[in-house]
Amino acid sequence: MEKKAMNKMREYERGREDGLDLALRIVKDGGLEALEKEIKFRGVSGVHTSLASKDLDKASQKIKEMTLDTVTVLAIAVLRDKFDFGKIRCQRFMDGMEMGAEYL
C-alpha cells in the first residue's frame, strides 16, 4: 500500500511540474493574456492535457478529418448496399457531407 501511495504522489508532482512548464511556455509565447485565455478555455471545455489549446487545435484537426472520412465512407457503403444508391446519388451525398462539414 505504501508503495502505491508513493507512486501516486510522484505522479501528482510530475503533473504539477508539467503544468508549470506548460504555463511558462504559454506566457513566453503569448504573454500573461495567453495564459489567462488558456485557463478560461480549460475551465469551459473541461479539457485537461499537457498540450496548449493551439497545439490541441492542430492535433485535433487531423482527427476530425479522419473521423469525417470514416463516417462518410461507412454511410456511402450502407446507402449503396442497403438502399441501392447508385454512383450519382452517392456522389450527391458526399458533396452534401463535404458542404455540411465546412459549417462545422
C-alpha positions as CSV (number, residue, x, y, z in Angstrom):
1,M,0.0,0.0,0.0
2,E,2.7,2.5,0.9
3,K,4.5,2.0,-2.4
4,K,1.2,2.7,-4.3
5,A,0.7,5.9,-2.3
6,M,4.3,7.0,-3.2
7,N,3.7,6.3,-6.9
8,K,0.6,8.4,-6.8
9,M,2.4,11.2,-5.1
10,R,5.2,11.1,-7.7
11,E,2.5,11.2,-10.5
12,Y,0.9,14.2,-8.8
13,E,4.3,16.0,-8.5
14,R,5.1,15.3,-12.2
15,G,1.7,16.6,-13.2
16,R,2.3,19.8,-11.3
17,E,5.7,20.2,-12.9
18,D,4.3,19.6,-16.3
19,G,1.6,22.2,-15.7
20,L,4.1,24.8,-14.6
21,D,6.3,24.1,-17.7
22,L,3.2,24.4,-19.9
23,A,2.2,27.7,-18.2
24,L,5.7,29.1,-18.6
25,R,5.7,28.2,-22.4
26,I,2.4,29.8,-22.9
27,V,3.5,33.0,-21.1
28,K,6.8,33.1,-23.0
29,D,4.9,32.7,-26.4
30,G,1.9,34.9,-25.8
31,G,2.2,36.8,-22.5
32,L,0.0,36.7,-19.4
33,E,-3.1,37.3,-21.5
34,A,-2.5,34.0,-23.4
35,L,-2.2,32.1,-20.1
36,E,-5.5,33.7,-18.9
37,K,-7.2,32.6,-22.1
38,E,-5.8,29.1,-21.8
39,I,-7.1,28.8,-18.2
40,K,-10.5,30.0,-19.3
41,F,-10.5,27.6,-22.3
42,R,-9.8,24.6,-20.0
43,G,-12.4,25.7,-17.5
44,V,-15.1,25.9,-20.2
45,S,-14.1,22.9,-22.3
46,G,-13.1,20.5,-19.4
47,V,-10.1,19.6,-21.5
48,H,-7.1,18.7,-19.3
49,T,-4.0,17.9,-21.2
50,S,-0.3,18.8,-21.4
51,L,-0.9,20.5,-24.7
52,A,-1.7,24.1,-25.1
53,S,-5.1,24.9,-26.8
54,K,-3.3,26.0,-30.0
55,D,-1.4,22.7,-30.1
56,L,-4.6,20.8,-29.3
57,D,-6.3,22.5,-32.2
58,K,-3.6,21.3,-34.6
59,A,-3.7,17.8,-33.2
60,S,-7.4,17.5,-33.3
61,Q,-7.8,18.8,-36.9
62,K,-6.3,15.6,-38.3
63,I,-8.6,13.5,-36.0
64,K,-11.6,15.5,-37.2
65,E,-10.7,14.9,-40.9
66,M,-10.1,11.2,-40.4
67,T,-13.4,10.8,-38.5
68,L,-15.4,12.6,-41.1
69,D,-13.8,10.5,-43.9
70,T,-14.6,7.3,-41.9
71,V,-18.2,8.3,-41.3
72,T,-18.7,9.3,-45.0
73,V,-17.3,6.0,-46.3
74,L,-19.4,4.0,-43.9
75,A,-22.5,5.9,-44.8
76,I,-21.9,5.5,-48.5
77,A,-21.4,1.8,-48.1
78,V,-24.7,1.5,-46.3
79,L,-26.5,3.7,-48.8
80,R,-25.1,1.6,-51.7
81,D,-25.5,-1.9,-50.1
82,K,-28.8,-1.5,-48.2
83,F,-30.6,1.2,-50.1
84,D,-29.3,0.6,-53.7
85,F,-28.0,4.1,-54.2
86,G,-26.1,4.5,-57.4
87,K,-23.0,6.4,-58.3
88,I,-24.8,9.7,-58.8
89,R,-26.8,9.6,-55.6
90,C,-23.7,8.6,-53.6
91,Q,-21.7,11.5,-55.1
92,R,-24.5,13.9,-54.2
93,F,-24.4,12.5,-50.7
94,M,-20.6,13.0,-50.5
95,D,-21.0,16.6,-51.8
96,G,-23.6,17.3,-49.2
97,M,-21.4,15.9,-46.4
98,E,-18.5,18.0,-47.6
99,M,-20.6,21.1,-47.6
100,G,-22.0,20.3,-44.2
101,A,-18.5,19.7,-42.8
102,E,-17.5,23.2,-43.8
103,Y,-20.1,24.6,-41.4
104,L,-18.5,22.6,-38.6
